[in-house]
């Protein structure tokens, strides 16, 4: 047998099941099944007596005989019952489905092993227990920790549930031999970290002989998965750095110095200074740089990016900033113009709604080199946008752009690729950063500008709405402005959430003209209508902006100091944090009010509690990851996103990720091309993974 053997040749599969396994779980070969790991194990190493059952029992395993089959009830309530007895006592077994199979398969009076979750109603019972004949399993792999596998509804309908997959695994491991599975790590790594050999690890991850063996198998397979991810990322990064020459910005000139001395709106934080210094070192290295700037909402990323753009301009290069939406692009354009004031730096904006006349003017000034900074959306990567000498490209909220889109921007300079700064306002836990952005150098702005007051966040129920409205009126009387955000534009039959259309009517009733004026912004408005409403709010002509999450990014109104989020339980932590970041930008105390119904799930309540406890975006992102889990990070929306992890867990395996990354670094420092005899095994495996899976090293 070989790992490359088609799964259809495994006992118990056949062509039809093979087709379903390939379609639903991407299991095509023996190797795919061997690497289809269980998500948990149930401990079946212990047997209980019926008299041991207690109310806190999750699931138990019993050995005894089954007797006294009886049909009870009528119609939909019809069920089959039986008496299960061991040497200490008895309980009832119940089946609502599969009754014919039970009647035909179970021999009364014969000893069976049953497993299931007990419940109490006029006595203890187990519904739909798992039943095994102990004599049937003699001579096969003994199962003490029973594996549980993820499956799909389609497979379940085709009778391929977790138990069926476990049966296929038993068939597989009864034919696979040690010699069929080639080692994928060199001996020096296995010995250094005392790792279990691959054959033993794969066998024990499915059918562990002991709890210790299961733990060692997990450690081996997690390490290998994380190690090869990091090896791919770091090898690609090293090769790219060696090959990729970059422009050298030697000069800190008049433009940068003038801005720093005369136009800087506030003193830079220590974090901003540190990040600018790191980027400046990139500019002097002679290599094309790719750096991620992580910073919480309001930490001053745009100012850092602008100052780096001014360094490029001082060295006679053009720069650009690409944003995912028109609103955000216009916000950046206006922010940069406000920062520069009357400085001799030309700034233009290019979006999908730019007129033909505007485009012609921009194209001409780009090509003749008179345009210094171009801000825009994906319109920047259109083929007819040609720079004379693009030296620095800044990409904001990069997770909204596909790799292919970003690559087109990198290719806008025919001589050398421009330096690239990627900004994200979504703080990312360190373990995710190392994996998702491993081929980028990472800088973190972890301080807020001086004078910023922490935003006070409170959770209020719908029943307290009149008190909230009173608070809003008091704040408006002080000259403040208010955002009120809704999750939906119109009422939905599928969701019991507040909607913007109904909310707008309620708000205009509670805040009537002429004393109050209300703007409304949502995604269905035409761009010019949206801009008109935005400008009214920015100019202070309206005191309240009723909106959907269209204002999640890109709106900067220092006078707006209150954010009300309706049906806050509908939003994830990251989105709540982004919305809260729309306030707290001025000198006034700002507030975020999370409105919800009393009916909250445990997770929703936890999210709202976290929001009230902290404004630290990095802490929130950690908690968000814990609540949601890393999930399936694969996405058809963005080219080059990472594959799903098979066994490692980025929430809990951060320490192991560090070890794996350090080992990958050490290997590449000694043997960058993996050409030594002992590293041929790494090279072969890396190529195999690269060809089979999406390439982790090309994420960003």
N, C-alpha and C positions, 0 to 999 in steps of 0.2 A: 504494500500500500504506500501511497505518497500523499503529502499534504496538498499537492496540486490536483488530486483526484476529484472529479465532479461529485457534488453532494448527492446526485441522483443514484449513485452506485452504493450508497450507504444503506445497510439493512434498515428497513422501516421508512424509507423515503420514497423513491420512485419518481417518475417524470413530473406528475402533477404537484406533489408536495415540494419538489425541487424548484419548480417554477414559482410557487408561492413564497418559499423561503428566500429566493433570489430577489423577488419583487418587493417584499415587505421588510426584510432584514438584511438584504445585501449579502446573504450567505450563498455562495456559489460553489465553494470547494470545502474539502475536509479542513483546510487551514482556517477558512472563514468561521466554521463552526467551532473549531478549537479556540479561536480568539473571540468567540461570542460569550462574554463573561456574565455570570449571574450577578444580579444587583444586591443579593443578600443570601444568607444561608439560614436554614431553620435547624436548630440543634435536635437531632433525633438520636442522640447517643444515650438518652435516658428514657426508661419506661416508668410509667406511673401506675398506681392502682386507682380504681374508680373511687375509693374512699379518700384519695389525696386531692380530689378536685376542690378548688376554692374559687371564690368570686373574682379573684384577681388573676386567674389563669388565662394566659393569652392563647396558647395552643398546647395540647398535650398529646402524648403517644401512649397507647394502651395495647395490651396483648390479651386476647380472650376469644370467646366463641359468640357467634351470632345465632339467635333463635327467634321463634315466634313472629314471623312476618305477618303484618295485618294491614289491610287497606282501611283508611279512615277518612271521614269527610266526604263532601260531594262537590262536583264542578271544579271551580278554580281552587277550592280549598282542599281538594283531594290530595292525600299524601300516603306514603308507605312508611310504616314504623316497624322497628324490630327491637328485640332486647339483646343488649350486649352485656356479657357477664365475664368477670374474672374471679379469682379465688377470694377476693375481698367483698365483692358486691356487684351491682349492675346499674346500667343507665340505659336511656332510650336513644336509638338512632332514628333519624328522620330523613326522608327523601321527598322532594316535591317534583323533581325532574329525573329522567333517566331511570324510571322505575322498572321498566322491562329488563334493562341491562342488569340491574341489581338482582332481580328475581331469577334471571337466567344464570348469573355468574357466581353468586354466593351460595356455598354449600352450608346448610344449617348444621350446627354442631361441630363444625371444623374450626381450628384455631386460626385467627387472623390478627394482623397488626393494624390498628386504626389510628388515624391522626386527625385532629380537628380542634376547633374552638368550642368549649362547652358553654352552654347557657342554661339558665334556671327558670323553669315555669312549671310549677307543680312537680318539681323533681329535675334532676340534671339530664340534659340531652345534648347530642351533637348532630347538627344538620349537615348533610352531604359530606360525611367523613371521607378522607382518603383511606383506601383499603388495600392492604398488601398481603399476599400469601407468602409467609416466611419460607416455605419449602421451595418456592419458585426461584428465589434469589440466591440459593445455595450455589457456590462456585463462581459467582459474579462479584463485581466490585462492591465491597461493603460500604453502605452509605450511612455515615453518622451525622454529617452536617449536610442537610438536603438543600440543593441549590434552587433558587427562585429566579426565573428568567423573565425579562420584559418581552412582551409579544404585542400583537395588534388585534383589533376587532376582527379584521379579515381572516387572520390566522386562527383565531379562536373559533370563528364560524366554520373553519375547515378542520376543526378538532386538533389544531396545533397550539395548545396552551403551554404554560410553563412546565407542567408535568410531562407533556409530550416532548418538549425540547430536552428536558433532563433525560428522557428515555433515549433520545437520539445521541446525546452525549455519552451515555453508557455504551451504546453500540459502537460509537467512534473509538472510545478509549479501550474497548475490548480488542480492537484490531490494530491500533497505533502502537508501535514499538519505539523504544528509546532511540533506535537508529533512524527512525523516520523523521525525527525532529532535530534539525541542526541548530547548534548553539548560535545565538545572535549577539553575544557580548564576548570580548576577548577575556582570556583567563585572568589577566592582571586586574581587570575591573571586578570580575566575580570574586576573586580572592581578597581584593582591597576592602570590599564592602560586605564580605561574607554572604553573598547572594546565593539563593537556591538555584541549582541548574535548571535550564529552561524546561526540559521535559517534566521534571518533578513539579515545577511551578505551575505549568499548564494543567497537569493532571490534578494537582491538589486544589487549584482554584475552582475546579468543578466538583471534585469528590475528595475533600480533604480527609486524611486519615486521623487527624487530630486538630485541635484548635491552634496549636503551635505551628503545625504544617500549613494551615490556612493563612495565618499571619505572615509567615515567611514567603508564601506564594504571592500574596498581595504585595508585599514589600518589593519582591523581585520584579513583578510585572509593572508596578507603578513606577519604579525607578527607571526601568527600560523605556517606558512610554515617554516620561518627562525628559530623559536623557537624549533620546533621538530628536525630540522636538527642539531642544536647545542646541543640539549639534547641528541640525539643519539651519536654524536661525543664525547661529554664530558663524558657521562656515560661509554661509551666503554673505553675511555682513563683512567678514574678513576679506573675502574675494572681491566684494564690491569696493571696499576701501582701497584695496591694492590697485584695482583697475581704474577707479573713478577719480580722475583729476577734477579739481574744482578751482573756481576763480579765487584769487587772493585779494582780499580787501585790506590793504596795508594802512590806509590813511584814516585817521579820525579828523575830519576836516571842519570847515567853517559852518556848514549846515548843521551837523550834529552838535558842535560846540555852542552855536548860537541858540539852538533849541534848548539845550541843557541849561544854559545860563539864564536865558530870558523868557522862555516859553513853557518850561516844565510846570504843570499845574500844581504839583505837590511834591514833596520830598520822596524820592524812591525808597521803598522798603529794602531791608537787607536782602530779602529773597529776590526782588527784582534786580538789584545790583549783581547778585551772584549769577542769575540766569543770563543777564546781558554779557557778563564776563565769559561764561561758558560758550555762548554763541560767538563772541568775539574771537575766542581761541579756535573755534571751528573755521572762521573766516581766514585765519592766518595759517591754517594747517596745510593748505595746498590740495586738500581733498574735498570733493563735493559732500556737503554735510546734509544729514537728514536728522532733524531733532524734533522731538515732541515736547511741547510746553504744556504741562499740566497745571491747572490752577483753578481754584474754586471760583464760584460766581463772584464778580466784583474784585478779583485779586489784582487786576491791572495787566492782564495778558496783552491786550490791544496796545497799550502804551509801550510795553517791552518790544512788541513786534514792530511798531512804528519807529522806535529808536534804532532798531537793527536795519530797517529799511533806509533810514537816513545815512547809516554807515555805507550802505551799498551805493546810495546816490552820491555821497562824497567821493566815491571811487569811480564815478562816471558810469554807473549801471542803472538800469531800470528795475522797478519792482512791481509786484502785483499781489493782491489779496483776494482769494476766492472764498465765497460764502455759499452755503447751501440754499438760501432763500433770498428773494428780492428784499424783504423787510430787513434781514440781517445785513445784506450788502449795503443798503441805503444807510443803515445805522452806522456801519463801519466808515462809510464815505463821509457822513456828517461828523462823526467823532474825530476822524483824522483832520478834516477841514478846521474843526474847532480847535484842535490841538495846535495846528500849524499857523492859524490866523493869517497874518500878512507875510509870512515867510515866502521866499522865492522858490517854492516847490509846487509843481503842477500836479493836480490830482483830478482824475476823471472817474466816472462810473459807467460800466457797461453791463446791461442786463437784457433779458429777453424782450423787454418793452422799450428799449432804446430806439429812437427813430432812425430812419435811414440817414438823415442829415447829421445826427449826433454820432452815428457809427462812422460815417465818412471822416468826420473831423478827428475822431479818436484813432482810426486806422492810420491816418496821415501823420499824426503827432507821435504815434508809436514807432512808425517806421523811420521817421527822421530824427528820433531820439529826444524830442522836446518834451515828451510826456514822462514824468518821473514815477508816478504811482497810479496804477490802474486797479480800481476795486470793481468786483463784479461777481456774477453767479457763474454757472456752467457756460455762460456765453463766452467766457474767457478762453475756453478750449476749442472754440469753433475754428475751422481751418483758415478762415480769412483774417484771423487775429494774429498779426506778425509783429514781434518786438524787434527793435534794432539790437539790443543787448540786455536781455533779461538776466539779472544777476541773483535775484532773490524772489522766491515764491512763498507766500504765506497762505496756508489753507486752514480755515476755521471750521470747527465742528466736523472734522475729517471723516468721522464714522458714517456720515451721510453721503460720502462720495465713494464710488467704486474705485478699485485699484486702476482699472483701465482708464477711467476719467482722469485720475491724478497723473497717470503716466503721460497723457497727452499734454498736460501742463508742463511736465518736466522737459518735454521735447520741444518747447517753444524757442529754445536757443540752439542754433545749429553748431556753435563752436564747442561749448561744454554745457552740461546740464546745470541749471541754476541751483544755488543752495536752497534747501527746503525747510521751512518751519511749519510744523503742524500744531495747531492749538486745539485743546479740548477743554470745555468748561465742565465736563463730567469727570470728577475725580475718580481714578481707577485704583483699586487695591493693588499693592505692590506685586502680588503673585500673578494677577491678571496682566499687569503692565509688562512683566518679564516675558510672558507668553505671547500676548497680543502684539506688543510693540518691541519685541526683542531685537529687531534689526534697526531700531531707531535709538539714538542717544536720548535720554530722558532728563528733562529739567523740571523741577517742581517749584511753583510759586506758592508757598505755604503761609504767607502773611497777608493780611488785608491792609490797604492803605491807612495811614494815620487819620484819626478822627471819625472813622466809621463806627457807628454804634451797632452792637449786636441786635438783630431783629428779634423782637419778642413774638413767640408763636404760641397760640392758644387753640384748643379744640372746643368747639361749641356745637351743641345739638340744634336741630331745626326749631325746636320748641323755644329756643332763646333768641329767635330771629329779631324780635322787636328790640331787645336789649342791644343786639349787634347794630341795628339801624340807628339807634340812639347814639352809639359810640361813633359811627361813621359821620353822623351829622355834626357831632362835637368836633371831630377832626377837620371836617370841611370848613367849619366856622373859623378854625385856626389857619385856614388857607391851604390845607393839604388836599391831595387828590387820591382817588381810590380805584383799584382794579377789582373787578368781580369776574371770576373765571368759571365757566361751565364746561362739563365734559361733552355735552351734546349741543347741536344747533337746534334740533327740533325734538319733540317728544318721541320716544321709541317704545314700541310694544315689548321689545326684548329686554329693556333695562328700566329699572325703577330709579332713574337718576334725574336730577334737576336739568332742565334744558334752557338754552340761552333765549329762545323766542319767548317762552312764558316768563322767564326771569326778567327780560327787558321790560315787559309790560308791568310786572310787579315792582320793579325798581323805579320806573317812571311814575308809578302811582305813589310810592312811598317818598320819592324825591321829586316833587312836581315843579314845573316851570312856574314863574320865571326865576325862582330862587335857585333852582338846580338845573343843570344841563347834563345830558347823558349821551356818550358816544357808544356805538356798537360796532364791533369788528369780528369778522369770522371768515373762514376760508372760502366761502361762496361769493364773497364780494369781489367785484372787479378791482384790479390793482389801483386804478385811480380813485375809486370809492373808498377803498381801504386806506389809501394814503391821505385822503381828505379827512376821514375820521381820526386817523392817527395825529395829524397835524393840529386838529382842533384840541385834542387832549394835550399834546406837547405844548401848545401855546397857552394852555390854561383856560380855553373857552368852554371846556366841559370839565366838570369835577369828577365824574365817574366814567370809567370805561368798562362796559360789559363786553366780554370777549370769550372766545374759546382758546385753546392752547396755541393759537396762532401767535400769541404774544410770549410764548415760552422763551424764545430767544430774540434778541434784536431790538428790544424797546428799552430806551434809557431816558427816563423822566425823573430827575432828582427830586422834584416836588411831590411825586407820587409815593406816599409812605405807608399805604395800607393795601394789602393783598388779601382778598376774600376768595377762598376756593370752595365752590359749591360741590356737594357730593365728593368730598375729598377722598373718601374710601375707594373711589373709582380709579384713582391715580396711583402709580408706582412711586416709590421713594425718590428715585432720581428725578422724575418729572415734577413732583411736589417741590423738591429742592430747587430745580430750575425756575419754577414759577415764583417761588419765594424770592429768588434772586433779582426779580424785577424791581423790588423795593429795597430800601436801605442804601440808596445811592446818593442821598443828600445829607445835609447836616442834621436832619430831624430824626427823632426816635421813630422807627418803623415797626409795623405790626403785620403779622400773617395770621389770618383767622381761618381755621379749617372747619368747615361746616359739614355735618353728616347727620344721618338718621340715627336712632337708637340701635337699629338692627345692624350690627357689625360682626363680621367674621373675626376669629382670633387673629388672623394675619393682618386684616385691615386695622384692627385696634392697635396692634403692635406697631404698624407703620406710623399711625398718627401719634402714638406715644413717643416714638423715636424723633419725629419731627419737632415735637414740643421740648424734647430733652436737649437737642444739640443743633447747632448751625454749621458744624464741621462737615464739609462735603466728603472728606475722606472717610470719616467715621460712618457717615450715612451710606456711602458706597459699600463699605464692608458689611454693614447690617443688611443692605439690600441684597448683596450676594448670598448672605446666610439665609435670608427669607426665601429668595427665589431659587437659589442654587445656580450653578453655572449653566445648567440646561443644555439644550442643543444649540451650540454657537454657530452651526452651519446656516447659511443664508443664501437664497437665490437672488436676493436684492443687491448684494455687494460682491463683486468679483474678488476672489482671493481671500475670503474669510476662512477661519480655521475649521478643521475637521472636528467632529465630536470626540471628546476623550472617551476611551473605552473603559478605563478602570481608575485612573487618577482623578482626584477631586481637588480643584483649585482652592476650595474653601479650607479644607483640612490638611492638604499636603504641601503647604508653603515651605515648610522646613525641608522636605524631600526635594522639592523643586530647586531650592538653593544648592543642595548637595549635587543634584544632577547637573545644574548649570555650571557649577565650579569644576566638576569633573570634565564636562565638555570643553570648558575653557582651557583646562590643563592639557587635555589631549591635543587640542588644536595649536596650542603654543609650542608643543614639542614636535607636532607633525601636521602642519596646516593642510596639506593635501591628502592626508590619510594614506600615504604611499608605503609606509613601512609594512613588513610582513605581518606583524602582530595586529596591525590596524586594518588589514584587508577585509576582515570580517565586518568592521564598522562601515567601510566604504560600500561593500556589497549590500548591507542592510539598508544603509541610507538611500542608495539608489532605488532599492526595491520599494521603500516607503514613499520616496519622491514620485515614483511612477504610479503608485497605487492610490495614494491619498493626495488631497489638496496640500500644497506646499506651505507649511507654517512660516517659512522664512520670507515669504513674499506677501505677507499680510499688508504691510504698510508701504 
